[in-house]
Amino acid sequence: MERCAWVNLNNPLYVRYHDEEWGVPLHDDGALYELLILESFQAGLSWECVLNKREAFRRAFDGFDAKKVAAYGEEKIAALMQDAGIVRNRRKIAAAVKNSRVFLEIQKENGSFDAYLWGFTGGKTYDEEYNLRTTSPLSDAVSADLKRRGMNFVGSTIIYSYLQAVGILNGHGKECDKYHEKEKRL
């Protein structure tokens, strides 16, 4: 199988992520939440670094249960700072807690986070010409709204990556078989 040029073929976890998850339209609030939190930890790092720590993050963040994470206090944040399996950045950990609270507010307001997020595109995946862009008008709009609501570590570049990961933006390269699967759907 031909894959996007960015995939590290020497990392089976990364290959599996590309082949089975990345760019697949995602509508499950739990999975959308997990990727949002993981993407926020990516800021300043590579996605591969965060992906390699995903299982440790799942364990440390109570299986990415938004209600549990939203209730974390200073004691839990201090414990997370001691967990070598995750990215130990106090600002990112605190943001995960705050972002969880905002996530729950968005769910309550919209019925689901899925309805909120996919509402930006009317439920459609946007196909884009593969290039090295890192933001778009769509990621700018989603980022601005999340920030307005109080989220942190959700800049346009992080949100652009997130929108690709959850299948709102289809960014597979022309060299990739997944890109050609898109052509078959049209």
Summary of the structure (lengths in Angstrom):
residues: 186
radius of gyration: 16.3
end to end distance: 20.9
largest distance: 51.7
contacts: 528
relative contact order: 0.16
helix: 61%
strand: 2%
